[in-house]
Structure formats: C-alpha cells, structure tokens
Amino acid sequence: MTTDETTTGTVEMEPRRPDLLPPWHTPEREALQLQARAFAMDEVLPVADELDPQKGEIPQHLLERLGELGYFGITIDREHGGMGLGVFEYCMVSEELARAWMSVASILARSQGMGTSVADPTRRAELLAKSAAGSWIGAVALSEPDAGSDLANVQTRAVRDGDEWVITGHKRWCGNAKAADFIQVLVRVADPQPGESRSRGLRNVLLAKERGSFPEGLSGYPIDKVGYHGFLTWDLRFDGVRIPADDLIVGPGDGDGDGGSRAGFAEAQAFLNTARVHTAARAVGLARAAVEDSTTYLQEREQFGHPIGDFQALRFALAEMAAQVEESRAFYRQVAHLLDVGVPCEREAAMVKLQATEMAVRVTNQAMQLHGGNGYTTERQVERHWRDARLTTIFEGTSEIQKRIISDRMLPRSPLT
C-alpha cells in the first residue's frame, strides 16, 4: 500500500492489491499476475468504463490483445501453442481481469481447449492451436427453458441422417453465441430406457460456424440482461440444423456415439467443476474491485469536516469486506490446486462457488452503501460490480444447486423422500 500527500496535508492511501504469497508463490506466477494486473487496469478498465454503460460488446482489439498475451490458452499444453499451466493460473489471471470487467475474464472460458475434443487427432491438434491463439472462441448451449439446473431434462434432439446430425430444439442462456466460432450443444440422441438414468443418451455436438452469423436453421434473439455486458446472451432455436456426423465431443472411453452412454452429461459436469472455481475467482475479482473503489472513495468524500473514512462504522465495514474477499481468495486457490493435482473435488468446487459468489453480493452491496447516493449512479464503477456480482450466484449452478451438491455428499437420504 502506498501513500500520497495531498495539498491539504492529508495522507491518502492507495488500495492494496493482493500479493501471491507462499505456498502458492513462484516467480513465474508472480510475473503472470503482475502482467495480467497491468493489462486489466491499463487496457481493460478504460474500455469497460466506456462500453459497459452502453451495453457494448468486447471490442476486437481487446480480444486480439488477450490472444497476444496467451490468455486464451492458459490451460492448453505448450505443444499446441498454449501456456501449459493449470486451473490455478487460469483463475489467478481471471481474478485480475474480473477486477476490471467480468466479461473479459469470462471470455477466457470460451477457449482453453473448449470445442476441441473431436475424435480425429489431427483435427483436434489443429483446433487446440486455434483455441490457444484465440481464433477458436466458442459458446456453450446447455440450458433450455425447462432444463437449467436439471440438465438431465435436456430435450433438444440430434437425429442421425446419413453422415450428418440434424438438430432441433430450443436453447437459452447461450453467451457469445453469434460472435463465436463454434457452439458446443448438449443434445439428446437417445431416450433412456425404464430404470436408466435420465441423463443417458445425452451428447455434446460441435456446431462450427462463422463469427457474427448463424448457420441455416439456427435463429435467436439476444436476452436483455441487467448486467454482464461485454457480450450478448442468446435465446436460440434449432430448426433442422445440420452438422457432420463426426462433430461429436468425445471423452475417454467413449464408444461409437450411439447414445448408449452418459458422455454428454458427464462432460458437462466436468466442465462445470472447473467453471465453478473460475466463477469463484471472478466473484473475488468483483468484490475486490468494490473494496478498492471504496477504499479510495472513503478518503475522497468529506462530511462534517472529515473524510468519511475517519468514521469508525465505515472503517469497520471496509475491514469486514476486505476480510471476506481474502477468505474467498484463499479458498478458490486451494480448490484450483486440488483440480490441478487431480483430486476429485466436486463438493469443494460447489462450496467455493457458493461461498465466493454470495460473498461478492454482500461486499458489492456494502460498497454501494459506503458510496451513498453516488453508488446508485452510473458515474461510479461500483454499480457495475454489484450488477455483475448478482449474476454469479445464478450461473454455473445457482446457490441452491451448490447447497444440494454439498449436502448430498454429507447426508444420506431417507427412504421416505
């Protein structure tokens, strides 16, 4: 933390930004953190301040800079042009970016090798290289009007017709759909038999497309959101969309794609585990932004002849906010590390998503209170942090779903339920 002497003699303290301490510190990680921080504050934040009030999209020059810095391939191996790092570094960079604009941290999740797990190894390698470079940025169509938290209820159909799949159905909450290079779509290719899991017969298919347009048979409209601007979120209709039969997302042990497995559901669940830790990191970035902005504001705003930061009630509120952010940061780093070393941690991923996102809502709400009437204007960034934080408790599984995941791994259900 640094201090500056003002013309009135008052010492102003700049917000202290998080250090990377043991046991997580390495020189390489520290350099990456500081690079991401400088990029976020110097290049992303001014764009966010300009475009977010207009509900504008992330401009092309920022996407290109993300590609130049290698952030689209943080978790892709070096052999395919990525950085060869883990979920820890992915989340660390995302926290820095979310501190400036959550959407820029979110667009990273639409690369990192997404949409590359095709059966043909040559094509897979080509797509991995494109993903790492930022020229294969996608969208994921999981949810439907009647299948959000309950993905096993997905009804969008893919029917085999010769050497193609024909997709028909209705998807909702598909972020970046039109601007994407591809859409990964969770579809039903077969119905479960009596006594089988409802998730049986689900697969992920790969719809390759041109950026800025929809292919024949696909239409939609952007959903007008309260926040989370930077890219559009779509309601999509698939009406006989055709894709090559080989464009299935496959995983270890997949068979011939006849729908006999739960591959699509299992792949979606694995994706969500990492996504939930990533969401926790983004939530920490938003809450941290609220703390830093409040630290500055409490020194700028004067009432009764004093900066309002002199009043103990406000000082204590800021202290509680900062402590909550530090707690959530420590937790997401621990869970990211567990994912990197291969420890099964579905419960922990749900816990950190629940804890960090609910924290972000509380902290950003308190930050608006500390800003008073100024916090309820678009003249200050704090209202953006608050709007975006509110979404984090909903997407990638609501807080209620996280509680269900956690409790189901703690308590058996009685035969009466």
C-alpha positions as CSV (number, residue, x, y, z in Angstrom):
1,M,0.0,0.0,0.0
2,T,1.3,3.4,-0.9
3,T,0.6,6.9,0.4
4,D,0.4,10.3,-1.2
5,E,0.4,13.7,0.4
6,T,-2.4,16.0,-0.7
7,T,-2.4,19.8,-0.9
8,T,-4.2,19.9,2.4
9,G,-1.7,17.7,4.1
10,T,-4.0,14.7,4.3
11,V,-2.3,11.4,3.6
12,E,-4.2,9.3,1.0
13,M,-3.6,5.6,0.9
14,E,-3.9,3.7,-2.4
15,P,-5.8,0.4,-2.2
16,R,-3.5,-2.6,-1.5
17,R,-3.7,-5.2,-4.2
18,P,-3.3,-8.9,-3.4
19,D,0.2,-10.5,-3.3
20,L,0.9,-14.0,-4.2
21,L,2.3,-15.5,-1.0
22,P,3.6,-18.9,0.0
23,P,2.7,-21.7,-0.5
24,W,1.4,-20.5,-3.9
25,H,4.2,-18.1,-4.9
26,T,6.6,-18.8,-7.7
27,P,8.5,-16.2,-9.7
28,E,6.7,-17.3,-12.8
29,R,3.3,-16.9,-11.2
30,E,4.1,-13.6,-9.8
31,A,5.2,-12.3,-13.2
32,L,2.0,-13.6,-14.8
33,Q,-0.1,-12.0,-12.1
34,L,1.5,-8.6,-12.4
35,Q,1.3,-8.7,-16.2
36,A,-2.5,-9.5,-16.0
37,R,-3.0,-6.8,-13.4
38,A,-1.3,-4.1,-15.6
39,F,-3.3,-5.2,-18.6
40,A,-6.5,-5.2,-16.7
41,M,-6.1,-1.8,-15.2
42,D,-4.4,0.0,-18.1
43,E,-6.3,-1.5,-21.1
44,V,-9.4,-3.3,-19.9
45,L,-10.8,-1.0,-17.3
46,P,-11.0,2.2,-19.5
47,V,-12.9,0.1,-22.2
48,A,-15.2,-1.3,-19.5
49,D,-16.0,2.2,-18.2
50,E,-16.8,3.4,-21.7
51,L,-18.7,0.4,-23.1
52,D,-20.5,-1.2,-20.2
53,P,-22.9,1.7,-19.7
54,Q,-23.8,1.3,-23.4
55,K,-24.2,-2.5,-23.1
56,G,-21.4,-2.7,-25.6
57,E,-19.5,-5.8,-26.6
58,I,-15.8,-6.5,-26.0
59,P,-14.0,-4.8,-28.9
60,Q,-11.9,-6.8,-31.3
61,H,-8.7,-5.1,-30.3
62,L,-9.1,-6.4,-26.7
63,L,-9.7,-10.0,-28.0
64,E,-6.6,-9.7,-30.1
65,R,-4.6,-8.5,-27.0
66,L,-5.9,-11.4,-25.0
67,G,-4.6,-13.7,-27.8
68,E,-1.2,-12.0,-27.9
69,L,-0.8,-12.4,-24.1
70,G,-1.7,-16.1,-24.4
71,Y,-4.6,-16.0,-22.1
72,F,-6.9,-18.0,-24.3
73,G,-4.5,-20.9,-23.9
74,I,-3.5,-20.8,-20.3
75,T,-4.5,-24.4,-19.7
76,I,-3.6,-25.7,-23.1
77,D,-0.2,-27.6,-23.4
78,R,2.8,-25.9,-24.9
79,E,2.9,-28.5,-27.7
80,H,-0.3,-26.9,-29.1
81,G,0.7,-23.3,-28.5
82,G,-0.7,-22.8,-25.0
83,M,0.9,-21.8,-21.8
84,G,0.8,-25.3,-20.3
85,L,-0.4,-24.0,-17.0
86,G,-3.2,-25.1,-14.7
87,V,-6.5,-24.1,-13.2
88,F,-4.7,-22.1,-10.6
89,E,-3.1,-19.7,-13.1
90,Y,-6.3,-19.6,-15.1
91,C,-8.2,-18.4,-12.0
92,M,-5.5,-16.1,-10.9
93,V,-5.5,-14.3,-14.3
94,S,-9.3,-14.3,-14.3
95,E,-9.5,-12.6,-10.9
96,E,-7.3,-9.7,-12.3
97,L,-9.4,-9.4,-15.4
98,A,-12.7,-9.5,-13.5
99,R,-11.5,-6.7,-11.3
100,A,-11.7,-4.6,-14.4
101,W,-14.6,-6.1,-16.4
102,M,-16.0,-9.5,-15.6
103,S,-16.9,-10.2,-19.2
104,V,-13.3,-10.2,-20.3
105,A,-12.5,-12.8,-17.6
106,S,-15.5,-14.7,-18.8
107,I,-14.5,-14.8,-22.5
108,L,-11.4,-16.8,-21.5
109,A,-13.7,-19.7,-20.5
110,R,-14.8,-19.9,-24.1
111,S,-11.4,-21.1,-25.2
112,Q,-8.9,-23.1,-23.1
113,G,-9.4,-26.1,-25.4
114,M,-13.2,-25.9,-25.4
115,G,-14.7,-27.4,-28.6
116,T,-11.6,-29.3,-29.5
117,S,-12.3,-32.9,-28.2
118,V,-13.1,-34.4,-31.5
119,A,-12.2,-38.0,-32.5
120,D,-9.8,-37.2,-35.3
121,P,-6.4,-36.5,-33.6
122,T,-5.1,-34.3,-36.5
123,R,-8.2,-32.1,-36.4
124,R,-8.0,-32.0,-32.6
125,A,-4.5,-30.7,-32.7
126,E,-5.4,-28.0,-35.2
127,L,-8.3,-26.9,-33.1
128,L,-6.2,-26.8,-29.9
129,A,-3.7,-24.5,-31.7
130,K,-6.5,-22.2,-32.8
131,S,-8.0,-22.2,-29.3
132,A,-4.7,-21.2,-27.8
133,A,-4.3,-18.4,-30.3
134,G,-7.8,-17.0,-29.7
135,S,-9.1,-17.9,-33.2
136,W,-11.4,-20.7,-31.9
137,I,-13.6,-18.9,-29.3
138,G,-16.9,-20.6,-28.6
139,A,-20.2,-20.7,-26.8
140,V,-21.9,-23.4,-24.8
141,A,-25.6,-24.3,-25.2
142,L,-26.5,-26.3,-22.2
143,S,-29.6,-24.8,-20.7
144,E,-33.1,-24.8,-22.1
145,P,-36.4,-23.1,-20.9
146,D,-37.2,-26.3,-18.9
147,A,-33.6,-27.6,-18.3
148,G,-31.3,-25.2,-16.4
149,S,-30.3,-26.7,-13.1
150,D,-31.8,-30.0,-14.3
151,L,-29.6,-30.7,-17.3
152,A,-30.7,-34.3,-17.4
153,N,-34.0,-32.9,-18.7
154,V,-32.5,-31.6,-21.9
155,Q,-34.9,-32.1,-24.8
156,T,-33.0,-30.6,-27.8
157,R,-32.7,-33.5,-30.3
158,A,-29.9,-34.7,-32.6
159,V,-31.1,-37.3,-35.1
160,R,-28.7,-39.2,-37.3
161,D,-29.3,-38.7,-41.0
162,G,-26.7,-40.5,-43.0
163,D,-23.4,-38.7,-42.4
164,E,-25.0,-35.8,-40.6
165,W,-26.7,-35.0,-37.3
166,V,-29.9,-32.9,-37.6
167,I,-30.5,-30.8,-34.5
168,T,-33.9,-29.5,-33.4
169,G,-34.8,-27.7,-30.2
170,H,-34.7,-24.6,-28.0
171,K,-31.7,-23.4,-26.0
172,R,-31.4,-20.5,-23.7
173,W,-28.7,-18.5,-21.9
174,C,-26.1,-19.1,-24.6
175,G,-23.5,-16.4,-24.1
176,N,-21.4,-15.2,-27.1
177,A,-23.4,-17.4,-29.5
178,K,-23.4,-15.2,-32.6
179,A,-19.9,-13.9,-32.1
180,A,-18.5,-17.4,-31.6
181,D,-16.5,-19.6,-34.0
182,F,-18.5,-22.6,-32.7
183,I,-21.3,-23.6,-30.4
184,Q,-21.0,-26.7,-28.2
185,V,-24.5,-28.0,-27.9
186,L,-25.8,-30.5,-25.3
187,V,-28.4,-32.7,-27.1
188,R,-30.3,-35.8,-26.7
189,V,-29.5,-38.6,-29.2
190,A,-31.5,-41.3,-27.5
191,D,-34.1,-41.7,-24.7
192,P,-33.3,-43.5,-21.5
193,Q,-35.0,-46.9,-21.0
194,P,-37.1,-47.6,-18.0
195,G,-34.9,-47.8,-14.9
196,E,-31.9,-46.0,-16.6
197,S,-30.6,-42.6,-15.6
198,R,-32.4,-39.7,-17.2
199,S,-29.1,-38.4,-18.4
200,R,-28.5,-41.4,-20.5
201,G,-28.5,-40.6,-24.2
202,L,-27.1,-37.1,-23.9
203,R,-24.1,-36.0,-26.0
204,N,-22.3,-32.8,-26.8
205,V,-22.1,-31.9,-30.5
206,L,-19.9,-29.3,-32.2
207,L,-21.5,-26.7,-34.4
208,A,-18.8,-24.9,-36.3
209,K,-19.9,-21.5,-37.7
210,E,-18.8,-18.1,-38.9
211,R,-18.3,-15.3,-36.4
212,G,-21.1,-12.8,-36.5
213,S,-23.7,-15.1,-38.1
214,F,-25.9,-18.1,-37.6
215,P,-25.9,-21.1,-40.0
216,E,-29.1,-22.2,-41.8
217,G,-31.7,-23.4,-39.4
218,L,-30.4,-21.5,-36.4
219,S,-32.1,-18.3,-35.2
220,G,-32.3,-16.4,-32.0
221,Y,-32.5,-13.2,-30.2
222,P,-30.3,-11.5,-27.5
223,I,-31.7,-11.5,-24.0
224,D,-31.7,-8.1,-22.4
225,K,-29.8,-8.5,-19.2
226,V,-29.4,-6.3,-16.1
227,G,-25.6,-6.6,-16.2
228,Y,-22.9,-8.9,-17.5
229,H,-22.5,-6.8,-20.6
230,G,-19.5,-7.2,-22.9
231,F,-21.0,-9.9,-25.0
232,L,-24.6,-10.9,-25.8
233,T,-26.5,-13.8,-24.3
234,W,-28.9,-15.6,-26.6
235,D,-32.1,-17.5,-26.8
236,L,-31.6,-19.9,-29.7
237,R,-33.9,-22.0,-31.9
238,F,-32.5,-25.0,-33.8
239,D,-34.7,-26.0,-36.7
240,G,-33.1,-28.8,-38.6
241,V,-29.5,-27.5,-38.2
242,R,-27.2,-30.0,-39.9
243,I,-23.6,-30.8,-38.7
244,P,-21.2,-33.6,-39.8
245,A,-21.6,-36.9,-38.0
246,D,-18.0,-36.7,-36.8
247,D,-18.6,-33.5,-35.0
248,L,-19.2,-35.1,-31.6
249,I,-17.3,-34.1,-28.5
250,V,-15.7,-37.2,-27.2
251,G,-14.1,-38.2,-23.9
252,P,-12.0,-41.1,-22.6
253,G,-13.9,-44.4,-23.0
254,D,-16.5,-43.0,-25.4
255,G,-17.9,-45.6,-27.7
256,D,-19.2,-45.0,-31.2
257,G,-21.6,-42.2,-30.2
258,D,-24.8,-44.2,-30.5
259,G,-26.2,-42.6,-27.4
260,G,-25.7,-45.6,-25.1
261,S,-23.5,-43.6,-22.7
262,R,-23.9,-40.6,-20.4
263,A,-20.9,-39.0,-22.1
264,G,-22.6,-35.6,-22.7
265,F,-23.8,-35.3,-19.2
266,A,-20.5,-36.4,-17.7
267,E,-18.6,-34.0,-19.9
268,A,-20.9,-31.1,-18.9
269,Q,-20.4,-31.9,-15.2
270,A,-16.6,-32.0,-15.6
271,F,-16.8,-28.7,-17.4
272,L,-18.9,-27.2,-14.6
273,N,-16.5,-28.2,-11.8
274,T,-13.7,-26.0,-13.3
275,A,-16.3,-23.4,-14.3
276,R,-17.5,-23.1,-10.7
277,V,-13.9,-22.4,-9.4
278,H,-13.5,-20.0,-12.2
279,T,-16.7,-18.3,-11.2
280,A,-15.4,-18.0,-7.6
281,A,-12.3,-16.3,-8.9
282,R,-14.4,-13.9,-11.0
283,A,-16.5,-13.2,-7.9
284,V,-13.4,-12.4,-5.9
285,G,-12.3,-10.0,-8.6
286,L,-15.6,-8.2,-8.5
287,A,-15.6,-8.0,-4.7
288,R,-12.0,-6.9,-4.7
289,A,-12.9,-4.1,-7.1
290,A,-15.6,-2.9,-4.7
291,V,-13.2,-2.9,-1.8
292,E,-10.5,-1.0,-3.7
293,D,-13.0,1.6,-5.1
294,S,-14.5,2.0,-1.6
295,T,-11.0,2.5,-0.1
296,T,-10.4,5.4,-2.5
297,Y,-13.9,6.9,-2.0
298,L,-13.8,6.9,1.8
299,Q,-10.8,9.2,1.5
300,E,-12.2,11.4,-1.2
301,R,-15.7,12.1,0.2
302,E,-15.9,14.6,3.1
303,Q,-18.7,15.1,5.6
304,F,-18.8,17.1,8.8
305,G,-15.3,18.4,8.1
306,H,-13.7,15.0,7.7
307,P,-13.1,12.3,5.1
308,I,-15.9,9.8,5.8
309,G,-13.1,7.2,6.1
310,D,-12.5,8.7,9.6
311,F,-15.7,7.4,10.9
312,Q,-15.3,4.1,12.7
313,A,-18.5,2.5,11.4
314,L,-17.4,2.9,7.8
315,R,-13.8,1.8,8.6
316,F,-15.1,-1.4,10.2
317,A,-17.4,-2.1,7.3
318,L,-14.4,-1.8,4.9
319,A,-12.4,-4.1,7.2
320,E,-15.1,-6.8,7.1
321,M,-15.4,-6.5,3.3
322,A,-11.6,-7.0,2.9
323,A,-11.5,-10.0,5.2
324,Q,-14.3,-11.7,3.3
325,V,-12.5,-11.2,0.0
326,E,-9.3,-12.6,1.4
327,E,-11.1,-15.7,2.7
328,S,-12.7,-16.4,-0.6
329,R,-9.4,-15.9,-2.5
330,A,-7.7,-18.4,-0.2
331,F,-10.5,-20.9,-0.8
332,Y,-10.5,-20.7,-4.6
333,R,-6.8,-21.0,-4.8
334,Q,-6.9,-24.2,-2.7
335,V,-9.7,-25.8,-4.8
336,A,-7.9,-24.8,-8.1
337,H,-4.8,-26.5,-6.7
338,L,-6.8,-29.7,-6.0
339,L,-8.1,-29.7,-9.6
340,D,-4.6,-29.3,-10.9
341,V,-3.3,-32.3,-8.9
342,G,-6.2,-34.4,-9.9
343,V,-8.0,-34.7,-6.6
344,P,-11.8,-35.3,-7.0
345,C,-13.4,-32.2,-5.5
346,E,-16.9,-31.7,-6.8
347,R,-18.0,-30.9,-3.3
348,E,-15.2,-28.4,-2.8
349,A,-15.9,-26.8,-6.1
350,A,-19.6,-26.3,-5.1
351,M,-18.5,-25.0,-1.7
352,V,-16.2,-22.3,-3.1
353,K,-18.7,-21.3,-5.8
354,L,-21.4,-20.9,-3.1
355,Q,-19.2,-19.1,-0.6
356,A,-17.4,-16.7,-3.0
357,T,-20.4,-15.6,-5.0
358,E,-22.6,-15.0,-2.0
359,M,-19.7,-13.0,-0.6
360,A,-19.4,-10.9,-3.7
361,V,-23.1,-10.0,-3.5
362,R,-22.7,-8.9,0.2
363,V,-19.5,-7.0,-0.4
364,T,-20.6,-5.1,-3.6
365,N,-23.9,-4.3,-1.9
366,Q,-22.0,-2.9,1.1
367,A,-19.7,-0.9,-1.2
368,M,-22.8,0.7,-2.8
369,Q,-23.9,1.7,0.7
370,L,-20.5,3.2,1.5
371,H,-20.7,5.3,-1.7
372,G,-24.1,6.6,-0.6
373,G,-26.1,8.2,-3.4
374,N,-23.1,8.3,-5.6
375,G,-23.1,4.5,-5.6
376,Y,-26.5,4.4,-7.1
377,T,-25.3,6.2,-10.2
378,T,-23.5,5.1,-13.3
379,E,-20.9,7.7,-12.6
380,R,-19.1,5.2,-10.3
381,Q,-18.0,1.7,-11.2
382,V,-19.4,0.2,-8.0
383,E,-22.9,-0.3,-9.5
384,R,-21.3,-2.4,-12.3
385,H,-19.6,-4.6,-9.7
386,W,-22.9,-5.0,-7.9
387,R,-24.9,-5.9,-11.1
388,D,-22.3,-8.4,-12.2
389,A,-21.8,-10.0,-8.8
390,R,-25.5,-10.7,-8.5
391,L,-25.3,-13.0,-11.5
392,T,-22.5,-15.1,-10.1
393,T,-24.9,-16.7,-7.6
394,I,-27.1,-17.8,-10.5
395,F,-25.0,-19.0,-13.4
396,E,-22.8,-22.2,-13.4
397,G,-25.4,-23.6,-11.0
398,T,-27.4,-21.5,-8.6
399,S,-26.5,-21.2,-4.9
400,E,-29.4,-23.6,-4.1
401,I,-27.9,-26.2,-6.5
402,Q,-24.5,-25.8,-4.8
403,K,-26.1,-26.4,-1.5
404,R,-27.8,-29.6,-2.9
405,I,-24.4,-30.9,-4.2
406,I,-22.7,-30.2,-0.9
407,S,-25.5,-31.7,1.3
408,D,-25.9,-34.8,-0.9
409,R,-22.2,-35.6,-0.2
410,M,-22.7,-35.1,3.5
411,L,-26.0,-36.7,4.3
412,P,-27.8,-39.9,3.1
413,R,-31.4,-39.5,2.0
414,S,-34.0,-41.4,3.9
415,P,-36.2,-44.0,2.1
416,L,-39.2,-41.8,2.8
417,T,-38.0,-39.0,0.5
